[in-house]
Amino acid sequence: MKTYIDIALIITSLALITSVILQNKGVGLGGFTGGDSGGVFSARRGIEKTLFWVTIVLSGLFFILTMTSVLVKA
């Protein structure tokens, strides 16, 4: 059981990292140079909104899997 939780935790963490990186406004996967993306707020629409909710769900799943992993160890 512990092995399955660890594998699910690794997959969830990789998906969470990817979703957070993709959310960076105005910057693609290669834009880590620190360029200013502007300070103007805009509403999330379409894929941005979906990616936002996917990130929230993945973070909740990551939290649950982490707590489960700790409880299984004890």
C-alpha atoms as one frame of an Amber mdcrd trajectory, in Angstrom:
protein
   0.000   0.000   0.000   2.835   2.393   0.894   4.407   1.894  -2.544   1.175
   2.839  -4.336   0.803   5.987  -2.246   4.416   6.966  -2.963   3.948   6.471
  -6.711   0.703   8.502  -6.656   2.487  11.211  -4.659   5.314  11.438  -7.214
   2.904  11.631 -10.160   0.757  14.244  -8.402   3.774  16.367  -7.487   5.054
  16.353 -11.084   1.609  17.324 -12.388   1.344  20.084  -9.774   4.760  21.488
 -10.699   3.796  21.470 -14.381   0.474  23.210 -13.771   2.107  25.929 -11.660
   4.776  26.567 -14.294   2.167  26.775 -17.046   0.184  29.356 -15.070   2.977
  31.911 -15.190   1.305  34.733 -17.157   2.899  35.809 -20.392   5.777  33.413
 -19.967   6.108  30.004 -21.547   8.088  27.070 -20.255  11.382  28.721 -21.247
  10.764  32.183 -19.810  12.622  32.026 -16.511  14.685  35.154 -17.230  12.678
  37.331 -14.875  11.028  39.524 -17.481   8.212  41.756 -16.289   4.816  40.358
 -17.251   3.021  43.568 -16.306   0.934  44.423 -13.304  -2.470  44.531 -14.985
  -5.084  42.134 -13.628  -7.220  40.277 -16.118  -9.996  37.763 -15.585  -9.218
  34.107 -16.110 -10.969  32.702 -19.147 -10.914  29.448 -21.035  -7.824  27.339
 -20.515  -6.432  29.684 -17.837  -9.516  29.123 -15.692  -9.353  25.362 -16.225
  -5.653  25.295 -15.372  -6.353  27.331 -12.234  -8.924  24.795 -11.012  -6.719
  21.841 -11.982  -3.946  23.347  -9.831  -6.294  23.697  -6.861  -7.490  20.088
  -7.206  -3.933  18.788  -7.574  -2.790  20.691  -4.490  -5.669  19.224  -2.481
  -4.861  15.740  -3.741  -1.185  16.266  -2.904  -2.124  17.292   0.651  -4.387
  14.274   1.123  -1.768  11.877  -0.253   0.897  13.391   1.997  -1.268  13.001
   5.103  -2.146   9.445   4.082   1.524   8.646   3.595   2.355   9.939   7.064
  -0.482   7.972   8.658   0.484   4.738   6.873   4.065   5.085   8.124   2.953
   5.448  11.745
